[in-house]
């Protein structure tokens, strides 16, 4: 092999090594970017959940002069009832941000077997560790009044769905709380998903689907009287 051929071989090898090093540097840069992005996602990820009963308390009343609390209430209590002659039917369910980032509430829905109605939130922005309240109230003639009555007067079980974003407005998840209604309502189940479409069906829907898919048949048998 002459000097010219040798130089070409070394040049080709050097080019290949340089290209490989460049590709490796690009891959490492992408990995570092991905790691930084995942770290930022973790630092800014809100996560909404229910408030455990009897674990957190908030002031019920304040002293006029000192401004200090005079009584306390369970921050995890679910309030359901009605007021007035109409009556006004209402329900409120507390939630807590257990994530590391601030949550911005996008949508609240109260859902029963009879249908859905929109709800509201006490504060559209819930910082980490803070508590907010999802609520609904309807008069009989209001849109969704029948659904509100089924919750507040008939004590039908219901679910509350909430969509939320992070501080930048990027959608981060959906939560559904399934409420067992009654004299002492409580959260029977809670499920999370990327969005509402990813939430699994709750029990009422599964039972309803099962009844529609597998109708029961009733057979009648006759009994002959002995003579």
C-alpha positions as CSV (number, residue, x, y, z in Angstrom):
1,X,0.0,0.0,0.0
2,X,1.5,3.3,-1.0
3,X,1.5,6.5,1.0
4,X,-1.6,7.9,-0.8
5,X,-3.7,4.8,-0.1
6,X,-2.6,4.8,3.5
7,X,-3.6,8.4,3.9
8,X,-7.0,7.7,2.5
9,X,-7.6,4.8,4.9
10,X,-6.6,6.9,7.9
11,X,-8.8,9.7,6.6
12,X,-11.8,7.4,6.2
13,X,-11.2,6.0,9.7
14,X,-10.9,9.4,11.2
15,X,-14.1,10.5,9.5
16,X,-16.0,7.5,10.8
17,X,-14.7,8.0,14.4
18,X,-15.6,11.7,14.2
19,X,-19.1,10.9,12.9
20,X,-19.6,8.2,15.7
21,X,-18.4,10.7,18.3
22,X,-20.8,13.3,17.0
23,X,-23.7,10.9,17.0
24,X,-22.8,9.8,20.6
25,X,-22.7,13.5,21.7
26,X,-26.1,14.1,20.1
27,X,-27.5,11.0,21.9
28,X,-26.1,12.1,25.2
29,X,-27.5,15.6,24.7
30,X,-30.9,14.2,24.0
31,X,-30.7,12.0,27.1
32,X,-29.7,15.0,29.2
33,X,-32.6,17.0,27.8
34,X,-35.0,14.2,28.4
35,X,-33.8,13.8,32.0
36,X,-34.1,17.5,32.6
37,X,-37.6,17.5,31.1
38,X,-38.7,14.6,33.3
39,X,-37.2,16.3,36.4
40,X,-39.2,19.5,35.5
41,X,-42.3,17.4,34.9
42,X,-41.9,15.9,38.4
43,X,-41.3,19.2,40.0
44,X,-44.4,20.8,38.5
45,X,-46.8,17.8,38.6
46,X,-50.0,18.5,40.5
47,X,-52.0,15.5,41.7
48,X,-55.5,16.0,43.1
49,X,-57.1,13.5,45.5
50,X,-59.8,13.3,48.2
51,X,-59.3,14.7,51.7
52,X,-59.2,11.9,54.3
53,X,-61.8,12.4,57.0
54,X,-60.7,13.7,60.5
55,X,-57.2,14.3,59.4
56,X,-57.3,18.0,58.5
57,X,-59.4,20.7,60.2
58,X,-60.3,24.2,59.2
59,X,-61.9,27.1,61.2
60,X,-65.7,27.0,61.4
61,X,-66.0,30.4,63.1
62,X,-63.7,33.3,64.1
63,X,-63.7,35.6,67.1
64,X,-64.7,39.1,66.0
65,X,-62.1,40.9,68.1
66,X,-59.1,38.6,68.0
67,X,-59.7,37.0,64.6
68,X,-58.8,33.6,66.1
69,X,-60.8,30.5,65.4
70,X,-63.5,29.7,68.0
71,X,-64.5,26.3,66.5
72,X,-63.2,23.9,63.9
73,X,-64.7,21.6,61.3
74,X,-63.5,18.4,59.6
75,X,-61.9,19.6,56.3
76,X,-62.6,16.2,54.8
77,X,-66.3,16.2,55.5
78,X,-68.7,15.9,52.5
79,X,-71.7,18.2,52.8
80,X,-75.0,17.3,51.1
81,X,-78.4,18.8,51.8
82,X,-81.1,21.3,50.9
83,X,-82.3,24.6,52.2
84,X,-85.3,26.9,51.8
85,X,-88.8,26.3,50.5
86,X,-87.9,25.6,46.9
87,X,-85.6,23.8,48.0
88,X,-82.1,24.6,47.0
89,X,-80.2,21.3,46.7
90,X,-76.5,21.4,47.2
91,X,-73.4,19.1,47.6
92,X,-69.8,19.9,48.3
93,X,-66.8,17.5,48.1
94,X,-63.3,18.6,49.3
95,X,-60.2,17.8,47.3
96,X,-56.5,18.3,48.1
97,X,-53.4,18.8,46.0
98,X,-51.0,16.1,47.0
99,X,-48.6,16.8,44.1
100,X,-45.5,19.0,43.9
101,X,-46.9,21.6,41.4
102,X,-49.8,24.0,41.5
103,X,-53.1,22.7,40.1
104,X,-55.4,24.8,37.9
105,X,-59.0,23.5,37.8
106,X,-60.4,23.3,34.3
107,X,-63.7,21.6,34.7
108,X,-65.9,20.1,37.4
109,X,-68.8,17.7,36.8
110,X,-71.2,15.9,39.1
111,X,-72.5,12.7,37.6
112,X,-75.3,10.3,38.5
113,X,-77.1,7.5,36.7
114,X,-79.7,10.2,35.6
115,X,-77.1,12.4,34.0
116,X,-74.4,15.0,34.5
117,X,-74.4,18.6,35.8
118,X,-71.6,21.1,35.9
119,X,-70.1,22.1,39.2
120,X,-67.7,24.8,40.5
121,X,-64.6,25.0,42.7
122,X,-63.9,27.3,45.7
123,X,-60.6,28.4,44.1
124,X,-59.5,27.7,40.5
125,X,-55.9,27.5,41.7
126,X,-54.9,25.0,44.4
127,X,-51.2,25.1,45.5
128,X,-49.5,22.0,46.8
129,X,-50.9,20.7,50.1
130,X,-53.8,23.1,49.9
131,X,-57.5,22.1,50.0
132,X,-60.3,23.2,47.7
133,X,-64.0,22.4,47.5
134,X,-65.9,21.1,44.5
135,X,-69.6,22.0,44.8
136,X,-72.9,22.2,43.0
137,X,-76.3,23.8,43.8
138,X,-79.6,23.9,41.9
139,X,-83.1,25.0,42.4
140,X,-85.9,22.7,41.1
141,X,-86.5,24.7,37.9
142,X,-82.8,25.1,37.1
143,X,-81.1,23.1,34.4
144,X,-80.0,19.9,36.1
145,X,-82.4,20.4,39.0
146,X,-83.6,16.8,38.8
147,X,-80.1,15.5,39.1
148,X,-79.4,17.8,42.1
149,X,-82.5,16.5,43.8
150,X,-81.5,12.9,43.3
151,X,-78.2,13.7,45.1
152,X,-79.5,16.0,47.9
153,X,-83.1,14.6,48.5
154,X,-83.0,11.0,47.4
155,X,-79.3,10.5,48.5
156,X,-78.4,8.7,45.3
157,X,-74.7,7.7,44.9
158,X,-72.8,10.0,42.6
159,X,-69.4,10.8,41.2
160,X,-67.4,14.0,40.9
161,X,-65.1,14.5,37.9
162,X,-62.4,17.2,37.8
163,X,-59.9,18.0,35.0
164,X,-56.8,20.0,36.0
165,X,-53.7,21.6,34.5
166,X,-50.4,22.8,35.9
167,X,-49.5,26.4,36.4
168,X,-48.6,26.9,32.8
169,X,-52.0,25.7,31.7
170,X,-50.9,22.3,30.4
171,X,-53.4,19.6,31.0
172,X,-52.0,17.2,33.6
173,X,-54.8,14.8,34.5
174,X,-58.4,13.9,35.5
175,X,-59.7,12.6,38.8
176,X,-63.0,10.9,39.6
177,X,-64.3,10.5,43.1
178,X,-67.1,8.0,43.6
179,X,-69.3,9.0,46.5
180,X,-71.4,6.6,48.6
181,X,-74.3,8.9,49.6
182,X,-76.4,8.7,52.7
183,X,-76.4,10.2,56.2
184,X,-72.6,10.0,56.4
185,X,-71.4,10.2,52.8
186,X,-67.9,9.1,52.0
187,X,-65.5,8.5,49.1
188,X,-65.9,4.9,48.1
189,X,-63.3,5.0,45.3
190,X,-61.0,7.3,43.5
191,X,-59.4,6.9,40.1
192,X,-56.9,8.9,38.0
193,X,-56.2,9.1,34.3
194,X,-54.5,11.3,31.8
195,X,-57.9,12.6,30.7
196,X,-61.6,11.7,31.1
197,X,-61.6,9.3,28.2
198,X,-59.0,7.2,30.1
199,X,-61.1,6.9,33.3
200,X,-62.5,3.4,33.9
201,X,-66.2,3.1,34.2
202,X,-67.6,3.4,37.7
203,X,-69.7,0.7,39.2
204,X,-73.1,2.1,38.3
205,X,-72.1,2.2,34.6
206,X,-70.8,-1.3,34.7
207,X,-74.0,-2.6,36.3
208,X,-76.1,-0.7,33.7
209,X,-74.0,-2.0,30.8
210,X,-74.2,-5.6,32.2
211,X,-78.0,-5.4,32.4
212,X,-78.3,-4.1,28.8
213,X,-75.9,-6.7,27.5
214,X,-77.3,-9.7,29.3
215,X,-81.1,-9.3,29.8
216,X,-82.5,-11.8,32.2
217,X,-85.3,-14.1,31.2
218,X,-88.1,-15.3,33.6
219,X,-89.5,-18.7,33.2
220,X,-92.9,-19.7,34.6
221,X,-93.6,-23.2,35.8
222,X,-97.1,-24.5,36.4
223,X,-98.1,-26.7,39.4
224,X,-100.9,-29.2,38.9
225,X,-103.3,-29.6,41.7
226,X,-103.6,-33.1,42.9
227,X,-107.1,-34.4,42.6
